[in-house]
Amino acid sequence: MKASANLYSVIETAKANKLEPYAYLRYLFTELPQAETVEAIEALLPGNIDKNQIKSVKQVRASLDAYQGMKRKTVGNQKERNSAGI
């Protein structure tokens, strides 16, 4: 219960700072492992983040779509090779 309340608080704070919650959480979970000092962690709080530092949901989706498209193309080419006996 406490963990979900903490997550809700982070999400609402991101919204209050005009950040897209999904994009902010993605940025946070990517950058947090490299934060080794209290100052580095505080720099990741929603109030200290510039909107331009993180990708928008549209940018994230576009990146994901591009990756999935490449993956499908690779799998399709592999299936063609396997059926051709290559």
C-alpha positions in Angstrom: 0.0 0.0 0.0 2.8 2.4 0.9 4.7 1.7 -2.4 1.6 2.5 -4.5 1.0 5.7 -2.5 4.6 6.7 -3.2 4.3 6.0 -6.9 1.0 7.9 -7.0 2.7 10.9 -5.4 5.5 10.8 -7.9 3.0 10.7 -10.8 0.9 13.5 -9.4 4.0 15.6 -8.8 5.2 15.0 -12.4 1.7 16.2 -13.6 1.9 19.3 -11.4 5.3 20.1 -13.1 3.7 19.7 -16.6 5.6 16.4 -17.3 4.0 13.5 -19.0 3.9 10.8 -16.2 4.9 7.9 -18.4 7.8 9.7 -20.1 9.0 11.0 -16.7 8.8 7.6 -15.1 10.7 6.1 -18.0 13.4 8.8 -17.7 13.5 8.4 -13.9 13.9 4.6 -14.1 16.6 4.9 -16.8 18.6 7.6 -14.9 18.2 6.5 -11.3 20.7 3.6 -11.4 23.5 6.1 -12.2 22.6 8.5 -9.4 25.2 7.9 -6.7 24.7 11.0 -4.5 21.8 12.7 -2.8 22.3 15.6 -5.1 22.1 13.4 -8.2 18.9 11.8 -6.9 17.4 15.2 -6.1 18.2 16.4 -9.6 15.8 13.7 -10.9 12.8 14.9 -8.9 10.0 16.3 -11.1 10.5 19.9 -10.0 14.1 19.8 -11.1 13.5 18.3 -14.6 13.2 20.4 -17.7 10.5 19.0 -20.1 13.1 19.0 -22.9 15.2 16.5 -21.0 12.8 13.7 -21.4 11.1 12.3 -24.5 7.4 12.8 -24.9 5.1 9.8 -25.1 4.8 10.4 -28.8 8.6 10.2 -29.2 8.7 7.1 -27.0 6.0 5.4 -29.0 7.7 6.3 -32.3 10.9 4.8 -31.1 9.1 1.7 -29.9 7.2 1.3 -33.2 10.5 1.7 -35.1 12.2 -0.9 -33.0 9.3 -3.4 -33.3 9.2 -2.8 -37.1 12.9 -3.6 -37.3 12.4 -6.7 -35.2 9.5 -7.9 -37.3 11.6 -7.4 -40.5 14.5 -9.3 -39.0 12.3 -12.2 -37.9 10.6 -12.2 -41.3 14.0 -12.4 -43.1 15.1 -15.2 -40.8 11.9 -17.2 -41.6 12.5 -16.7 -45.3 16.1 -17.9 -45.0 15.0 -20.9 -42.9 12.3 -21.9 -45.5 14.8 -21.5 -48.3 17.2 -23.8 -46.5 19.9 -21.1 -46.1 
